[in-house]
């Protein structure tokens, strides 16, 4: 479901919604392990292109920076 919201945010260039999705993924990763954590990381890896195609906005860039700083956004 979160990935679908990310897709919608990408299509309509909703920075705040995309940032909320990233925050939600981060919160889930704080609690998840095993297969659930792997699925969240896979969603982030797949969604990376969508996140990077949304024009830069401070709220979204801050969330992406947090993901990178915590090594949660896989490199290309």
C-alpha positions as CSV (number, residue, x, y, z in Angstrom):
1,X,0.0,0.0,0.0
2,X,2.8,2.5,0.8
3,X,4.4,1.8,-2.5
4,X,1.1,2.7,-4.2
5,X,1.0,6.0,-2.3
6,X,4.5,6.7,-3.4
7,X,3.5,6.1,-7.0
8,X,0.6,8.5,-6.7
9,X,2.9,11.1,-5.0
10,X,5.4,10.7,-7.9
11,X,2.7,11.2,-10.6
12,X,1.3,14.4,-9.0
13,X,4.7,15.6,-7.6
14,X,3.4,15.7,-4.0
15,X,6.6,16.3,-2.1
16,X,5.0,16.2,1.4
17,X,3.2,12.9,0.6
18,X,6.4,11.4,-0.7
19,X,8.2,12.5,2.5
20,X,5.4,11.0,4.6
21,X,5.8,7.7,2.8
22,X,9.6,7.7,3.4
23,X,9.0,8.5,7.1
24,X,6.5,5.6,7.3
25,X,9.0,3.2,5.7
26,X,11.7,4.4,8.1
27,X,9.4,3.8,11.1
28,X,8.5,0.3,9.9
29,X,12.2,-0.5,9.4
30,X,12.8,0.4,13.0
31,X,10.4,-2.3,14.0
32,X,10.7,-4.9,11.2
33,X,13.0,-7.8,10.8
34,X,13.4,-10.8,8.5
35,X,11.1,-11.0,5.5
36,X,9.2,-7.8,6.4
37,X,12.4,-5.7,6.5
38,X,13.6,-7.3,3.3
39,X,10.3,-6.3,1.6
40,X,10.6,-2.7,2.9
41,X,14.1,-2.5,1.6
42,X,13.0,-3.9,-1.8
43,X,10.2,-1.3,-2.0
44,X,12.7,1.4,-1.2
45,X,15.2,0.1,-3.9
46,X,12.4,0.0,-6.5
47,X,10.9,3.3,-5.4
48,X,14.3,5.1,-5.5
49,X,13.7,6.2,-9.1
50,X,10.3,7.6,-8.2
51,X,11.7,9.5,-5.3
52,X,14.6,10.9,-7.3
53,X,12.3,12.0,-10.2
54,X,10.1,14.2,-8.0
55,X,11.6,17.7,-8.2
56,X,13.7,18.6,-5.2
57,X,11.9,20.0,-2.2
58,X,13.4,20.5,1.3
59,X,11.0,18.2,3.1
60,X,11.6,15.3,0.7
61,X,15.3,15.9,0.4
62,X,15.6,15.9,4.2
63,X,13.9,12.5,4.4
64,X,16.0,11.0,1.6
65,X,19.2,12.3,3.4
66,X,18.1,10.5,6.5
67,X,17.6,7.3,4.6
68,X,21.1,7.6,3.0
69,X,22.7,8.6,6.3
70,X,21.3,5.4,7.9
71,X,22.3,3.4,4.9
72,X,18.6,2.5,4.2
73,X,18.4,3.8,0.7
74,X,20.3,1.2,-1.5
75,X,22.8,2.6,-3.9
76,X,22.2,2.3,-7.6
